[in-house]
Amino acid sequence: MRARLRHTDKRRLEKDFMSNNHKPVILINTFTLVPGKLDEFVELQAEQARRNKANPVPGFQSGRMFRSVDGTKAVLVTSFDSIDAHKQLMESDVFKEHRNRIRPLIQDAEPAYYELAYETERL
């Protein structure tokens, strides 16, 4: 079964943030995994993160992955210098190879760009 990657109309995502194209941007991607594949997905993502750390990706700032308690979903929160930096990563051979490795583990993906509205810290 081929993963249904809902890229929430890529053009709409780009258009929504075109005015923000050269500001830091957060990409939040919610993945629904094939049942029983969450651990494998998280490990493949962690391996790729280690490779990216050894060979820095231009424009990449940081990333965090969260896993749902029920074992069905993962959320990847990634920050980039700009939308252009994210686009360049998506077009790289390294990312395309990684995407091919994880695609069979994914039932659905819901990516969206965000900008920081506010932040709070523990008092």
C-alpha positions in Angstrom: 0.0 0.0 0.0 1.5 3.3 -1.0 1.5 6.0 1.6 -1.0 8.8 1.1 1.0 11.9 1.7 -1.4 14.8 2.0 0.8 17.8 1.2 -2.1 20.1 1.9 -1.8 21.7 -1.5 1.9 22.6 -1.7 1.1 25.7 -3.7 -1.2 27.0 -0.9 1.4 26.4 1.7 4.0 28.4 -0.3 1.5 31.1 -1.1 0.4 31.5 2.5 4.0 32.2 3.6 5.4 33.9 0.5 5.5 37.2 2.4 7.5 35.4 5.2 9.9 33.7 2.7 13.1 35.2 4.3 12.1 34.9 8.0 12.7 31.9 10.2 9.9 29.4 9.6 8.7 26.4 11.5 7.5 23.3 9.7 5.2 21.1 11.7 4.5 17.7 10.1 2.1 15.3 11.7 2.6 11.7 10.5 0.1 8.9 10.9 2.1 5.7 10.8 1.3 2.2 9.5 0.2 0.2 12.6 3.3 -1.1 14.5 5.8 1.1 12.6 6.2 4.0 14.9 9.5 2.7 16.5 11.1 2.0 13.1 10.0 5.4 11.8 11.4 7.3 14.8 14.7 5.3 14.5 15.0 6.2 10.8 14.3 9.8 11.5 16.9 9.8 14.3 19.5 8.2 12.0 18.8 10.9 9.4 19.1 13.6 12.1 22.5 12.2 13.1 23.6 12.3 9.4 22.4 15.9 9.1 24.4 16.8 12.2 27.6 15.3 10.7 26.9 17.0 7.4 25.0 20.3 8.2 22.1 21.2 6.0 22.2 24.8 4.9 19.3 26.8 6.4 18.4 24.1 9.0 18.1 25.5 12.5 16.7 22.7 14.7 14.3 19.8 14.9 12.4 17.9 17.5 10.3 14.7 17.1 7.4 13.8 19.3 5.6 10.5 19.5 2.0 10.0 20.5 1.4 8.0 23.6 -1.0 5.7 21.7 1.8 4.8 19.2 0.0 5.9 16.1 1.5 9.3 15.3 4.6 11.3 15.3 5.1 15.0 15.0 8.2 16.6 13.6 8.8 20.2 14.4 11.6 21.7 12.3 12.9 25.2 12.1 14.6 26.7 9.0 16.1 30.0 8.1 13.4 30.4 5.4 10.9 28.6 3.3 13.5 28.6 0.5 15.9 26.7 2.8 13.3 24.0 3.4 12.6 23.8 -0.3 16.3 23.3 -1.0 16.4 20.5 1.5 13.3 18.8 -0.1 15.0 18.9 -3.5 18.3 17.3 -2.3 19.2 13.8 -3.2 19.9 13.0 0.5 16.4 14.0 1.5 14.8 12.1 -1.5 16.6 8.9 -0.4 15.5 9.4 3.1 11.9 10.0 2.0 12.0 6.7 0.0 13.1 4.9 3.2 10.3 6.2 5.4 7.5 6.4 2.9 6.4 2.7 3.4 6.0 3.4 7.1 3.6 6.4 6.7 -0.1 6.3 6.1 -0.6 10.0 6.1 1.4 13.2 6.5 0.1 16.7 7.2 2.8 19.3 6.8 2.2 23.0 7.5 4.4 26.1 7.9 4.1 28.2 11.0 5.6 31.3 12.6 6.0 31.9 16.3 3.0 33.6 17.8 4.3 33.6 21.4 6.5 31.6 23.7 6.3 31.0 27.4 8.8 29.5 29.8 8.4 27.9 33.2 8.4 30.6 35.9 
